[in-house]
Amino acid sequence: MRPSSAESSLSLQRLPGSFRDPSGFVFSHEGRIFRAIDEDCRQVIKGLMNEGLFSKLVEEQVVVRTEFVEDDPLRRTLAAECSGFDHFLEHEILSTITYPYEWSVSMLADAGIHTIDLQLRLLASGCSLKDATAYNVQFVHGRPRFIDLSSIERPRRLDVWFALGQFAQMFTFPLLLTRYHGWDLRSYFLANLGGREAEQVARGLGWAQRLRPRYLLDVTLPVWLNRWAERGGHARRELLDKRKDNPSAQVVNLRRLRSKLRKLASSYKPRGVWSQYTDICNYDDTAEHAKRALVEEFLASTKPARVLDLGCNTGDYSRLATACGAHVLAVDSDHDAVELLYRRLRENPAPITTMIVDLCNPAPSIGFMNRERPSFLDRVDADCVLALALIHHLLVSGNLSLEGIRDMMYELTSRDLVLEFVPTDDNMFERLMRFRARLFDDLTLDSCREVFLKRFQLLKEQRIPDSKRTLLFLRRVPDRQ
């Protein structure tokens, strides 16, 4: 399996280093992102450009905006950095990179459907994707976009898709396991970056399950065919390798898979407790409107370009931040809250990137040399952090100290922090403390303020009307050298 997806994700974050594959590699040069490509890749992309398909894919935001490097001095400079390559593409830079283990069910399904739709359009031009990893897709304004252009090729045959097995590992299998067996995408992908093979999935099913329609074509049949090919020897492999240029069989299967992924995602019913938070919290309309007005006033006056909404729930304040001109990274540990937010984004796009992240255990740096997939903390770049109705969850459920929460917030923002203090006699705090020892009797607004003012400056403090809660508007104080 080629590491091109890692290249794309690394490059779009402007991280140092590069990863090679047979087609080339991606690297950063003076704050711009380039992909070195070989002659075969250049001819394929040039061909798509000449027939007009490539410009349509870019214009429709199917693929990342890309141009050939035509400037001769720049090409010579890049060639000096990339021995053996003479051709280069320049990619647009995406604001935030996310990975499948941080996605919701519908996000993964939409990324898979996007991959299928691109494959269908490429087939009409005699091309194909030579890999089908979920890491080749990113989300921009709530919509999937394909980023690894070097995976486009002119294959030796069009009736089969050589990346179909990888597609199943990255999309079909995790969606099946999530829908019918209660898996979560984080456990599926963090333990196996490339997904699980059909044999592994089949071993987890009983014989009766393997013969059910939902598994028969995509799990059981591939296992049987793999065993048949292994026993068949040279003659059968020759039969599989014969050139065929009619893609009709592949098209039928791709359309079947597209429908299956859509049904798997649409049949998922969010039931998470915190996805209904706005229905169970103790805000009345007056308090909620006042809180929104205070946050909106602050965002409008400070005009952050990038907002990190921690504990975003279903995204009301993320939307508020976008209305003030910010691009928002909306983060929550509850899958179903993020799922609902993403579904709304799909209907009403906005500059919001959604992620499922446990702040007490965020995604680490993993993969080759621990650089292939950077950690969540390495990918965050925020002018302002919204921590609304959050710190009591981190204190009680996360078992973090107030000092630890403060230091985490300090690292996550480059400038401002909007913090909502929830007192211990608030009904949501009391709900969290059920069946727990009372460990927070000394937590007061004064003690919270004292802790945070060791690393932040207090710009404004406002009690939320008709509520026991208080908003603290803070500015980061640079550490003394």
Buried (B, 14 or more C-beta within 10 A) or exposed (E): EBBBBBBBBBBBBEBEBBBBBEBBBBBBBEEBBBBBBBEEBBEBBEBBBEEEBBEEBBEEBBBBBBEBBEEEEBBEBBBEEBEEBBBBBBBBBBBBBBBBBBBBBBBBBBBBBBBBBBBBBBBEBBBBBBBBBBBBBBBBBBBBBBBBBBBBBBBEBBBBBBBBBBBBBBBBBBBBBBBBEEBBBBEBBBEBBBBBBBEBBBEEBEEEBBEEEBBEBBBBEBBEEBEEEEEBEEEEEEEEEEEEEEBEEBBEBBEEBBEBBBBBBEEBEBEBEBBBBEEEBBBEEEBBEBBEEBBBBBBEEBEBEBBBBBBBBBBBBBBBBBEBEBBBBBBBBBBBBBBBBBBBBBEEEBBBBBBBBBBBEBBEBBBEEEBBBBEBBBBBBBBBBBBBBBBBBBBBEBEBEBEBBBBBBBEBBBBBBBBBBBBBEBEBBEBBBEEEEEEBEEBEBEEBBEBBBEBBEEBBBBBBEBBBBBBBBBBBEEEEE
